[in-house]
Amino acid sequence: MALARWSAAAFVAAYVLVSFSATPNPMMALWRPLAVGIGAAIALQLLLKVVLRDPDWAALAASAIVLVLSAAWVPLAVTTSAATWLILIQWRRRRQGQPTLGFSVKMLSRNLAIFAVAFAAVAAVPVVSWAVTFAEAAHGTAGGHGIGHGPDVVVLLVDGYPRSDSLMEQFGVDNSPFETELASRGFRVATHSRSNYTATWATMASMFHGRYLEEIPVLNPAPADPAEQYRRVMLAIAESPVLEGLRRDGYEIVTVPSPFESAALTGADRILAPPQLTSFELSLLQHSLLGGVVFRIDPEIVFDQHRARLEATLRLLADEVARPSSVPRFVFAHLLAPHAPVVYRADGSAAEPAACFPGCSIYGFASAADWAGFPGQVEQVNRAVLEVLDEIITSDEDAIVIVMSDHGSHRTGTDPVNAFRNFFAARVPGKQVQYEDDITPLTVIARLTSIAFTPGHPYRAWASAPLEPLTLTPYTGRDP
């Protein structure tokens, strides 16, 4: 039975599918780890077949190795217990002089494969359900509708970048040299920009709907389950009326996502994903025995990957703007910096890996030492942003270019107002800049591109609970 020889691949598929269904991610996050994992399992089993010279023993050995390395202790315990029980029964019957059961390694490998495939099939059920739901929302079409004549609009979101007064208040950083450099390139920096939300996902949903979360039907009522909250936000971003408005004006939508693909513009016409690890792939590795061992031996692997992803994001952005296009483009790049992890010193050299890794997520500031490295990372981000802006302006001097953050700093022990003080600067050639100093992410696309989704509401703000973007507490502190 050919199925019996591929049990290891089925176990890997089950591991990836179970992990995927437990963590909120779009379908685009699934295919690479699934394909790579299955391919590695097949390669391992073929190698063991050569070494052991028996396909059934190879299937058993490969399955055992896969289950151990992925730390899949429950299915490993079930399969090991069943195999042990069969072996004991055979031994007992033989000792008692009774006929042994029709048991063989071939039968064991065949039944193991049936179990593995059934396990993977069950794990696939919620994934398929989510895929159908998400496919209905992520309905972007290739290219703009008709011929547009507007300028390219380029948005670079620098995640967690505080406004300049917040940088000074929390870190003693004078950011005026960076603002001066921006001004020399034709940018106007908003001195009183502020975000309506403290979580990236909430900011993104409101930004690409041009309205508060309470006004977006798919987000109300907010589910209690944190994973379902992220899924609802993904649906809201995928169904963006702002992007559809841009399409009607003839724009092509292009995006370069961050490692958190759950916050990606999945409805974009083209997604330019950097090749480095995503947050989901890192989670798969970090929760496996293999990844845990490798990361303890050499934690710098992950931080090198993240640093390479930041550089690839900016490279993809610059190359896209330089690429000739017959239609105007809306290009949105999400740079996960100066947000954690801190991977740069002020001179651009590599920072030390977070001390808590691999026992913690790299995407959070876990200690005072992490925050101590934050100003240096801001300085390197400034340098990298200016370099890519020079390339963008050289490639397309008529483009509207926006550099903004989704929220401010979440540093513990400081005034909560700093979480709402986000950075914003825009270069709008050929016309008066259409925004005030108190611009928010919610209104930015409407004000700068004439897309008619300006809500016209007074400023309000909410703080999201940790890891629960839709569990919101109204902000009542001093004016951000």
C-alpha positions as CSV (number, residue, x, y, z in Angstrom):
1,M,0.0,0.0,0.0
2,A,1.7,3.2,-1.2
3,L,0.0,5.3,1.5
4,A,1.9,3.4,4.2
5,R,5.1,4.8,3.0
6,W,4.3,8.5,3.4
7,S,3.1,8.7,7.0
8,A,5.9,11.1,8.0
9,A,4.7,13.7,5.4
10,A,1.1,13.3,6.7
11,F,2.2,14.0,10.3
12,V,4.1,17.1,9.2
13,A,1.0,18.3,7.3
14,A,-1.1,17.7,10.4
15,Y,1.4,19.6,12.6
16,V,1.4,22.7,10.2
17,L,-2.4,22.6,9.8
18,V,-3.2,22.3,13.5
19,S,-0.8,25.2,14.2
20,F,-2.3,27.3,11.4
21,S,-5.9,26.8,12.6
22,A,-4.8,27.8,16.2
23,T,-3.1,31.0,15.1
24,P,-4.8,33.7,13.1
25,N,-3.2,34.0,9.7
26,P,-4.3,34.5,6.1
27,M,-4.1,31.5,3.7
28,M,-1.0,33.1,2.1
29,A,0.9,32.2,5.3
30,L,0.2,28.5,5.0
31,W,1.5,27.3,1.7
32,R,5.3,27.7,2.1
33,P,5.7,26.0,5.5
34,L,3.3,23.3,4.4
35,A,5.2,22.6,1.2
36,V,8.7,22.8,2.8
37,G,7.6,20.6,5.7
38,I,6.1,17.9,3.5
39,G,9.1,18.0,1.2
40,A,11.6,17.6,4.1
41,A,9.6,14.7,5.5
42,I,9.5,12.9,2.1
43,A,13.3,13.5,1.7
44,L,13.9,12.1,5.2
45,Q,11.8,9.0,4.5
46,L,13.6,8.4,1.2
47,L,17.0,8.7,2.9
48,L,15.9,6.2,5.6
49,K,14.7,3.9,3.0
50,V,18.2,3.8,1.4
51,V,19.8,3.3,4.9
52,L,17.4,0.7,6.3
53,R,16.6,-1.0,2.9
54,D,13.0,-1.4,3.9
55,P,10.3,1.1,3.1
56,D,8.1,0.1,6.0
57,W,10.8,0.5,8.6
58,A,11.7,3.7,6.9
59,A,8.2,4.9,7.3
60,L,8.1,4.1,11.0
61,A,11.5,5.6,11.7
62,A,10.7,8.8,9.7
63,S,7.4,9.2,11.5
64,A,9.0,8.8,14.9
65,I,11.7,11.4,14.0
66,V,9.1,13.9,12.7
67,L,6.9,13.6,15.8
68,V,9.8,14.0,18.2
69,L,11.4,16.9,16.3
70,S,8.0,18.7,16.1
71,A,7.4,18.1,19.8
72,A,4.0,16.5,18.8
73,W,3.9,14.5,22.1
74,V,0.2,13.6,22.0
75,P,0.2,11.8,18.6
76,L,3.6,10.4,19.4
77,A,2.2,9.0,22.7
78,V,-0.8,7.5,20.9
79,T,1.2,5.8,18.2
80,T,3.9,4.6,20.6
81,S,1.3,3.2,23.0
82,A,-0.5,1.4,20.2
83,A,2.7,-0.1,18.8
84,T,3.9,-1.1,22.3
85,W,0.5,-2.7,23.1
86,L,0.6,-4.8,19.9
87,I,4.2,-5.9,20.6
88,L,3.3,-7.0,24.1
89,I,0.3,-8.9,22.9
90,Q,2.5,-10.7,20.4
91,W,5.1,-11.5,23.0
92,R,2.5,-12.8,25.5
93,R,0.8,-15.0,22.9
94,R,4.1,-16.4,21.8
95,R,5.1,-17.2,25.5
96,Q,1.8,-19.0,26.0
97,G,2.2,-21.0,22.8
98,Q,-0.8,-19.4,21.2
99,P,-0.8,-18.4,17.5
100,T,0.4,-14.9,17.0
101,L,-1.7,-12.3,15.4
102,G,-1.3,-11.4,11.7
103,F,1.0,-8.6,12.8
104,S,4.0,-7.3,10.8
105,V,6.0,-4.2,10.3
106,K,4.1,-3.7,7.0
107,M,0.8,-3.8,8.9
108,L,2.0,-1.4,11.5
109,S,3.3,1.1,9.0
110,R,0.1,0.9,7.0
111,N,-2.1,1.6,10.1
112,L,0.2,4.4,11.2
113,A,-0.2,6.0,7.8
114,I,-4.0,5.7,8.0
115,F,-3.8,7.4,11.4
116,A,-1.5,10.1,10.1
117,V,-3.7,10.9,7.1
118,A,-6.9,10.9,9.2
119,F,-5.1,13.2,11.6
120,A,-4.2,15.6,8.8
121,A,-7.7,15.4,7.3
122,V,-9.3,16.4,10.6
123,A,-6.8,19.2,11.0
124,A,-7.6,20.5,7.5
125,V,-11.4,20.9,8.2
126,P,-11.2,24.3,10.0
127,V,-8.5,25.4,7.6
128,V,-10.7,24.7,4.6
129,S,-13.6,26.5,6.3
130,W,-11.4,29.6,6.9
131,A,-10.1,29.4,3.4
132,V,-13.6,29.6,1.9
133,T,-14.6,32.5,4.2
134,F,-11.4,34.4,3.5
135,A,-11.5,33.8,-0.2
136,E,-14.8,35.6,-0.4
137,A,-13.3,38.7,1.2
138,A,-9.8,38.8,-0.4
139,H,-11.2,39.5,-3.9
140,G,-8.6,41.8,-5.3
141,T,-8.3,41.8,-9.1
142,A,-5.1,42.1,-11.0
143,G,-4.4,45.7,-12.1
144,G,-6.5,48.8,-11.9
145,H,-9.9,49.2,-13.4
146,G,-9.6,51.4,-16.5
147,I,-6.8,53.8,-17.2
148,G,-5.9,56.0,-14.2
149,H,-4.2,59.4,-14.5
150,G,-3.4,60.1,-10.9
151,P,0.1,60.1,-9.3
152,D,1.6,57.0,-7.7
153,V,0.9,56.9,-4.0
154,V,3.6,55.3,-1.9
155,V,3.0,54.6,1.8
156,L,5.8,53.4,4.1
157,L,4.5,52.3,7.5
158,V,7.3,52.3,10.1
159,D,5.7,50.2,12.8
160,G,5.7,51.6,16.4
161,Y,7.6,54.8,15.4
162,P,6.9,57.5,18.1
163,R,6.2,61.1,17.3
164,S,9.2,63.3,18.0
165,D,7.9,64.9,21.2
166,S,7.3,61.3,22.5
167,L,10.8,60.2,21.5
168,M,12.2,63.1,23.6
169,E,9.9,62.5,26.5
170,Q,10.5,58.8,26.8
171,F,14.0,58.3,25.5
172,G,15.7,61.7,25.4
173,V,16.1,61.4,21.6
174,D,16.2,64.6,19.6
175,N,14.7,63.6,16.3
176,S,14.9,67.1,14.7
177,P,17.9,66.1,12.4
178,F,15.7,63.4,10.8
179,E,12.8,65.9,10.4
180,T,15.1,68.4,8.8
181,E,16.3,65.9,6.3
182,L,12.7,65.0,5.4
183,A,11.9,68.7,5.0
184,S,14.9,69.1,2.6
185,R,13.3,66.4,0.4
186,G,9.9,68.2,0.3
187,F,8.2,66.4,3.2
188,R,6.0,68.1,5.7
189,V,6.1,66.6,9.1
190,A,2.9,66.7,11.2
191,T,3.7,68.0,14.7
192,H,0.5,66.7,16.3
193,S,-0.3,63.5,14.4
194,R,-2.0,60.9,16.5
195,S,-3.4,57.4,16.1
196,N,-6.9,56.3,17.1
197,Y,-5.8,52.9,18.2
198,T,-2.8,51.3,19.9
199,A,-2.8,48.0,18.0
200,T,-1.5,47.6,14.4
201,W,-4.5,45.5,13.3
202,A,-7.0,48.1,14.6
203,T,-5.2,51.0,13.0
204,M,-5.0,49.1,9.7
205,A,-8.7,48.2,9.6
206,S,-9.7,51.8,10.4
207,M,-7.3,53.2,8.0
208,F,-8.4,51.1,5.0
209,H,-12.1,51.7,5.8
210,G,-11.8,55.4,6.6
211,R,-14.0,55.0,9.7
212,Y,-13.9,53.9,13.3
213,L,-14.0,50.1,14.1
214,E,-17.4,50.5,15.6
215,E,-18.7,51.5,12.2
216,I,-17.3,48.4,10.3
217,P,-20.1,45.8,10.3
218,V,-17.8,42.7,10.1
219,L,-16.1,43.8,13.4
220,N,-19.3,44.1,15.4
221,P,-20.0,42.7,17.8
222,A,-16.4,41.9,18.6
223,P,-15.9,38.2,19.4
224,A,-14.5,37.2,22.8
225,D,-12.0,34.8,21.3
226,P,-8.6,36.6,20.6
227,A,-7.9,34.4,17.5
228,E,-11.3,35.2,16.1
229,Q,-10.8,38.9,16.7
230,Y,-7.7,38.8,14.5
231,R,-9.6,36.8,11.8
232,R,-12.3,39.4,11.8
233,V,-9.8,42.2,11.4
234,M,-8.2,40.3,8.5
235,L,-11.6,40.1,6.8
236,A,-12.1,43.8,7.3
237,I,-8.8,44.7,5.8
238,A,-9.4,42.4,2.9
239,E,-12.8,44.0,2.2
240,S,-11.3,47.6,2.2
241,P,-13.6,50.1,0.5
242,V,-10.6,52.5,0.4
243,L,-8.7,50.1,-1.8
244,E,-11.8,49.6,-4.0
245,G,-12.1,53.3,-4.4
246,L,-8.5,53.5,-5.5
247,R,-9.2,50.7,-8.0
248,R,-12.1,52.6,-9.4
249,D,-9.8,55.5,-10.0
250,G,-7.6,53.2,-12.1
251,Y,-5.0,52.3,-9.4
252,E,-3.1,49.1,-9.1
253,I,-2.7,48.0,-5.5
254,V,0.8,46.7,-4.5
255,T,1.9,45.7,-1.0
256,V,5.1,44.6,0.7
257,P,3.9,42.9,4.0
258,S,5.6,42.6,7.3
259,P,6.3,39.2,8.9
260,F,2.8,39.4,10.4
261,E,0.9,38.4,7.3
262,S,-2.3,38.7,9.4
263,A,-2.0,42.5,8.9
264,A,-1.2,42.3,5.2
265,L,-3.3,43.8,2.4
266,T,-4.3,40.4,1.2
267,G,-6.7,42.0,-1.3
268,A,-3.9,43.7,-3.1
269,D,-3.4,43.1,-6.8
270,R,0.3,42.1,-6.2
271,I,1.9,41.0,-2.9
272,L,5.7,41.3,-2.9
273,A,6.5,39.1,0.1
274,P,10.2,39.1,1.2
275,P,11.7,35.6,1.3
276,Q,12.6,35.6,4.9
277,L,10.8,33.9,7.8
278,T,7.2,35.1,8.6
279,S,5.9,35.2,12.2
280,F,3.9,32.0,11.6
281,E,7.0,30.1,10.3
282,L,9.0,31.3,13.2
283,S,6.3,30.2,15.6
284,L,6.3,26.7,14.0
285,L,10.0,26.4,14.4
286,Q,10.2,27.9,17.9
287,H,7.6,25.5,19.3
288,S,9.3,22.5,17.7
289,L,12.0,20.5,19.5
290,L,14.3,21.0,16.4
291,G,13.9,24.8,16.3
292,G,14.2,25.1,20.1
293,V,17.6,23.3,20.0
294,V,18.9,25.2,17.0
295,F,17.9,28.6,18.4
296,R,19.5,27.9,21.8
297,I,22.7,27.0,20.0
298,D,22.6,30.0,17.7
299,P,19.8,32.5,18.4
300,E,21.4,35.0,16.0
301,I,19.9,33.0,13.1
302,V,16.4,34.5,13.8
303,F,17.6,38.0,14.3
304,D,19.8,37.9,11.2
305,Q,16.6,36.7,9.3
306,H,14.6,39.6,10.7
307,R,17.3,42.1,9.8
308,A,17.5,40.7,6.3
309,R,13.7,41.0,6.0
310,L,13.7,44.7,6.9
311,E,16.3,45.3,4.3
312,A,14.4,43.3,1.7
313,T,11.2,45.2,2.5
314,L,12.9,48.5,1.6
315,R,14.6,47.0,-1.4
316,L,11.3,45.6,-2.8
317,L,9.6,49.0,-2.2
318,A,12.3,51.0,-4.1
319,D,12.4,48.5,-6.9
320,E,8.7,48.6,-7.4
321,V,8.5,52.3,-7.6
322,A,11.4,52.2,-10.1
323,R,9.5,49.7,-12.3
324,P,7.7,51.4,-15.2
325,S,3.9,51.1,-15.0
326,S,1.2,52.0,-17.4
327,V,-1.3,52.7,-14.6
328,P,-0.9,54.6,-11.3
329,R,0.0,52.5,-8.3
330,F,-0.9,52.6,-4.6
331,V,2.2,50.9,-3.0
332,F,1.9,50.1,0.7
333,A,5.0,48.7,2.5
334,H,4.9,47.6,6.1
335,L,8.4,47.9,7.8
336,L,8.4,46.1,11.2
337,A,10.8,48.6,12.8
338,P,11.6,50.3,15.0
339,H,9.2,47.9,16.6
340,A,10.8,44.9,18.4
341,P,13.0,43.0,17.9
342,V,15.9,45.4,18.3
343,V,18.3,44.2,15.6
344,Y,20.4,47.3,15.0
345,R,22.7,49.6,16.9
346,A,22.8,53.3,16.1
347,D,25.7,52.7,13.7
348,G,23.8,50.1,11.7
349,S,25.7,47.1,13.1
350,A,23.9,44.1,14.5
351,A,22.5,44.4,18.0
352,E,22.7,41.5,20.5
353,P,19.8,39.1,20.4
354,A,17.1,39.5,23.0
355,A,18.3,37.6,26.1
356,C,15.0,35.8,26.7
357,F,15.0,34.2,23.2
358,P,14.0,31.4,22.4
359,G,11.9,31.3,25.5
360,C,9.9,34.4,24.4
361,S,8.5,36.1,21.3
362,I,11.0,38.3,19.5
363,Y,8.2,40.7,18.7
364,G,7.9,42.2,22.2
365,F,10.1,44.3,24.4
366,A,10.6,41.9,27.3
367,S,13.1,43.9,29.4
368,A,14.6,47.3,30.1
369,A,17.6,46.2,28.0
370,D,15.4,45.8,25.0
371,W,14.0,49.4,25.4
372,A,17.6,50.6,26.0
373,G,18.4,49.6,22.4
374,F,15.3,51.2,20.9
375,P,16.9,54.7,20.3
376,G,19.7,53.2,18.4
377,Q,17.3,51.2,16.2
378,V,15.3,54.5,15.5
379,E,18.5,56.1,14.3
380,Q,19.3,53.3,11.9
381,V,15.7,53.2,10.7
382,N,16.0,57.0,10.0
383,R,19.1,56.4,7.9
384,A,17.5,53.5,6.0
385,V,14.3,55.4,5.4
386,L,16.1,58.4,4.0
387,E,18.1,56.2,1.6
388,V,15.0,54.5,0.2
389,L,13.1,57.9,0.0
390,D,16.0,59.2,-2.1
391,E,15.6,56.3,-4.5
392,I,11.8,56.7,-4.6
393,I,11.9,60.4,-5.4
394,T,14.6,59.9,-8.0
395,S,12.4,57.2,-9.7
396,D,9.1,59.1,-9.5
397,E,9.4,62.8,-8.4
398,D,5.6,63.3,-8.9
399,A,4.6,60.5,-6.5
400,I,2.7,61.2,-3.3
401,V,5.0,59.7,-0.6
402,I,3.9,59.1,3.0
403,V,6.0,57.9,5.9
404,M,3.9,57.1,8.9
405,S,3.5,54.8,11.9
406,D,0.5,52.9,13.1
407,H,0.9,53.9,16.8
408,G,3.5,55.3,19.2
409,S,5.5,53.6,21.9
410,H,4.1,51.0,24.4
411,R,6.9,51.4,26.8
412,T,5.8,50.3,30.3
413,G,6.0,52.8,33.1
414,T,5.4,55.8,30.9
415,D,2.3,57.9,30.2
416,P,-0.2,55.9,28.1
417,V,-0.6,59.0,25.9
418,N,2.6,58.0,24.2
419,A,1.0,54.9,22.6
420,F,-1.2,57.3,20.5
421,R,1.5,59.7,19.4
422,N,2.4,58.3,16.0
423,F,4.8,59.7,13.4
424,F,3.5,61.2,10.1
425,A,5.2,63.0,7.2
426,A,4.1,63.4,3.6
427,R,5.5,64.7,0.3
428,V,2.7,65.9,-2.0
429,P,4.3,67.5,-5.1
430,G,2.5,70.1,-7.2
431,K,-0.3,71.0,-4.8
432,Q,-0.9,72.3,-1.4
433,V,-0.7,69.6,1.3
434,Q,-4.2,68.5,2.2
435,Y,-3.8,67.7,5.9
436,E,-3.5,69.4,9.2
437,D,-0.9,68.7,12.0
438,D,-3.4,66.5,13.8
439,I,-3.9,64.0,11.0
440,T,-4.7,60.4,12.0
441,P,-4.2,57.1,10.1
442,L,-8.0,56.9,9.8
443,T,-8.2,59.9,7.6
444,V,-4.9,59.8,5.7
445,I,-5.9,58.1,2.5
446,A,-9.1,60.1,2.2
447,R,-7.3,63.5,2.7
448,L,-4.3,62.8,0.4
449,T,-5.9,60.9,-2.5
450,S,-9.4,62.4,-2.6
451,I,-11.0,59.0,-1.9
452,A,-14.4,59.9,-0.4
453,F,-14.3,58.0,2.9
454,T,-13.6,61.0,5.2
455,P,-15.6,60.2,8.4
456,G,-15.9,63.8,9.6
457,H,-15.9,62.7,13.2
458,P,-14.2,64.3,16.2
459,Y,-11.0,62.6,17.4
460,R,-11.5,59.6,19.6
461,A,-9.1,56.9,20.7
462,W,-9.1,53.4,22.2
463,A,-6.4,51.2,23.7
464,S,-6.5,47.5,22.7
465,A,-6.0,44.8,25.3
466,P,-2.8,42.8,24.8
467,L,-3.2,40.3,22.0
468,E,-6.9,41.3,21.6
469,P,-7.2,44.1,19.0
470,L,-10.9,44.4,19.3
471,T,-11.1,44.4,23.1
472,L,-11.1,48.2,23.3
473,T,-11.0,50.6,26.2
474,P,-11.8,54.3,25.5
475,Y,-8.8,56.6,26.1
476,T,-9.7,59.4,28.5
477,G,-6.3,60.7,29.3
478,R,-4.7,64.0,28.2
479,D,-4.9,65.0,24.6
480,P,-2.3,63.1,22.5
